[in-house]
């Protein structure tokens, strides 16, 4: 009972902190019909700077890290991304009103990682003085790419199985695939991987990671990126709150199962990430903060890299299904659940 009270107290205290307060404030402004807007170029710049900060910090940390200490969480992140997609596939594709393409796109988006949610969790841990491995940002691409590749590959395999024979004008039977007619061949996985790595979020993160590894950016990191981090994060949370409320209308256009999935998935996925983090803690001494961030990455749904990748790879999928479910429910719930993972880690990991 004492542990439960402690967890609830920790959760409630976090709602007074800037990260969650700005998110809730943005939702309230949108609900009240405010015309406040943050220009799209400003929003993109904020995301770029936050990702560069995460990438630079990760690169600097990886440079001096023990590779074995990095390998175990990286493997865990990859496994988490794949498992989350498989769970989403098993649940969504069995429901009425959910097409295979829409279901797989939703599962892929929820398996991928939200840059804003990861940044929010880092900000909250920093504010509480909770230590975590500096290389955590380097785990982002492992989970993100694994989830997107798995979802798109399974969706295309499902489309390939739906091939039907249709006679052409000469009366010859030809094979056509459902959807946009794209073929299933040995090069499409490579194309998906390249497109994912070229996405804005992954590109910015990998650039920061490379600079942190091979350059010496400590001065600009300490004088520019670190001081701006919390201010930029609060602005991003404000935008995310307003967008989440605006996207609620999209959910009226899709099956109600998406609403239930969007509410429950962040907790189920976060528990998977938390369990993997606890295993890493047991075998390698992975920190409590690292466990929290792995849980947060698993609970999040991609808001930057995922949507454009899925639009390009699965154009048949209804974006109202996967983006509406993610933005309106998945992302705010994942951010609001961060105190839960912090409290659980504090209760379960001594020291």
C-alpha positions, -999 to 999 in steps of 0.1 A, spaced: 0 0 0 28 24 8 44 18 -26 11 26 -43 7 58 -24 43 67 -32 37 60 -69 5 81 -70 22 110 -52 50 110 -77 26 110 -106 5 138 -92 36 160 -85 47 157 -121 15 172 -134 26 205 -119 59 204 -137 64 225 -169 64 196 -194 30 182 -186 16 217 -177 23 231 -211 8 200 -228 -24 202 -208 -24 240 -214 -23 235 -251 -52 211 -250 -72 235 -229 -65 264 -253 -77 243 -283 -108 231 -264 -117 267 -256 -114 277 -293 -83 298 -290 -67 311 -322 -32 308 -309 -9 293 -335 28 284 -337 39 288 -374 49 255 -390 85 266 -398 90 275 -361 76 241 -351 100 223 -375 129 244 -362 121 235 -326 119 197 -334 152 200 -353 170 217 -324 156 192 -299 167 162 -320 201 177 -326 205 181 -289 195 145 -282 218 133 -310 248 153 -300 244 143 -264 241 106 -274 271 108 -297 293 124 -270 283 97 -246 287 68 -270 323 80 -277 333 71 -242 308 43 -236 314 6 -231 300 -10 -263 286 -39 -244 266 -16 -221 252 0 -253 246 -33 -271 222 -49 -247 197 -19 -245 201 -15 -283 191 -51 -288 162 -46 -264 150 -15 -282 150 -34 -315 131 -63 -300 106 -39 -284 99 -22 -318 92 -56 -335 71 -70 -306 49 -39 -304 41 -41 -341 33 -79 -339 10 -72 -309 -7 -44 -327 -12 -66 -358 -27 -94 -337 -51 -71 -320 -61 -47 -348 -64 -70 -378 -90 -91 -359 -114 -62 -354 -143 -53 -376 -139 -22 -396 -101 -23 -396 -84 -29 -430 -50 -47 -431 -33 -16 -444 -48 7 -418 -41 -18 -390 -5 -23 -399 1 14 -404 -13 21 -369 8 -7 -354 39 6 -371 33 42 -359 28 30 -323 59 8 -325 81 37 -337 93 64 -314 81 99 -307 109 125 -306 88 149 -286 79 123 -260 115 112 -256 126 148 -252 98 154 -227 109 124 -206 146 135 -207 135 170 -195 115 155 -166 143 133 -155 168 162 -157 144 183 -136 142 156 -110 180 150 -110 175 114 -122 206 101 -140 204 81 -172 229 69 -198 240 96 -222 238 72 -251 200 67 -247 193 89 -278 213 64 -299 186 38 -291 159 58 -309 168 46 -345 170 9 -334 134 9 -322 120 33 -348 135 16 -379 127 -19 -366 91 -11 -360 85 7 -393 103 -20 -413 83 -47 -396 50 -30 -401 55 -21 -438 70 -55 -446 40 -73 -430 15 -50 -447 31 -56 -481 32 -93 -475 -5 -92 -467 -11 -73 -499 9 -98 -519 -12 -126 -505 -43 -108 -518 -31 -111 -554 -59 -121 -577 -60 -132 -613 -76 -107 -637 -78 -111 -674 -62 -84 -696 -77 -72 -728 -62 -102 -747 -79 -126 -723 -46 -136 -706 -47 -139 -669 -23 -114 -652 -15 -110 -616 -23 -78 -598 -18 -68 -563 -43 -50 -541 -35 -14 -532 -13 7 -554 0 -23 -574 35 -21 -562 54 -54 -565 67 -74 -537 104 -80 -544 138 -83 -527 146 -46 -530 116 -31 -513 129 -36 -477 161 -18 -487 140 10 -502 120 13 -470 151 14 -448 166 41 -470 134 62 -469 132 58 -431 168 69 -426 162 99 -449 132 111 -428 137 144 -411 137 131 -375 161 102 -381 184 124 -403 187 151 -377 193 125 -349 219 106 -369 237 139 -379 239 149 -342 250 114 -333 278 115 -360 289 149 -349 290 139 -313 310 108 -322 336 122 -346 338 159 -339 343 178 -306 310 197 -302 310 199 -264 314 237 -264 284 245 -287 264 217 -270 270 233 -235 266 269 -246 237 266 -271 217 233 -271 216 226 -233 204 261 -222 177 261 -249 164 226 -243 137 232 -216 124 263 -233 121 247 -266 105 216 -250 78 237 -234 69 252 -267 68 218 -284 45 205 -256 21 235 -262 19 227 -299 14 190 -292 -14 197 -268 -32 219 -293 -27 194 -322 -39 165 -301 -72 182 -293 -76 192 -330 -70 156 -341 -98 142 -320 -122 150 -348 -104 126 -371 -113 97 -348 -149 101 -356 -141 90 -392 -127 56 -382 -136 25 -363 -141 29 -325 -115 2 -319 -88 28 -327 -100 49 -297 -96 19 -273 -63 10 -289 -50 46 -286 -59 47 -249 -45 13 -238 -15 8 -262 8 33 -245 5 15 -212 9 -20 -226 38 -10 -249 54 10 -221 52 -21 -198 71 -40 -225 98 -14 -227 100 -12 -189 104 -50 -186 132 -50 -212 148 -21 -194 146 -40 -161 163 -70 -177 191 -47 -190 193 -33 -154 197 -68 -141 224 -80 -165 244 -48 -172 234 -23 -144 213 -2 -168 202 29 -148 168 36 -134 166 66 -157 175 44 -187 147 20 -178 123 49 -177 134 62 -211 132 28 -227 96 25 -214 88 59 -227 102 52 -261 81 20 -262 49 37 -250 53 66 -275 41 67 -311 61 84 -338 52 120 -345 80 130 -369 96 101 -387 67 77 -389 39 95 -407 58 106 -438 75 71 -440 41 54 -438 24 77 -462 51 70 -488 53 32 -482 16 25 -475 -4 51 -495 -35 29 -494 -37 33 -456 -61 59 -442 -41 86 -424 -70 95 -402 -68 60 -387 -31 59 -378 -22 96 -374 -55 105 -357 -52 77 -332 -15 86 -325 -17 123 -323 -51 127 -305 -46 99 -280 -13 80 -282 11 109 -278 -6 128 -250 -13 96 -231 23 85 -235 36 119 -222 11 119 -193 22 83 -184 59 93 -180 54 99 -142 41 63 -139 73 49 -153 94 72 -131 75 61 -100 78 24 -109 115 27 -115 120 45 -82 100 19 -64 116 -12 -80 153 -2 -85 173 5 -53 198 33 -54 
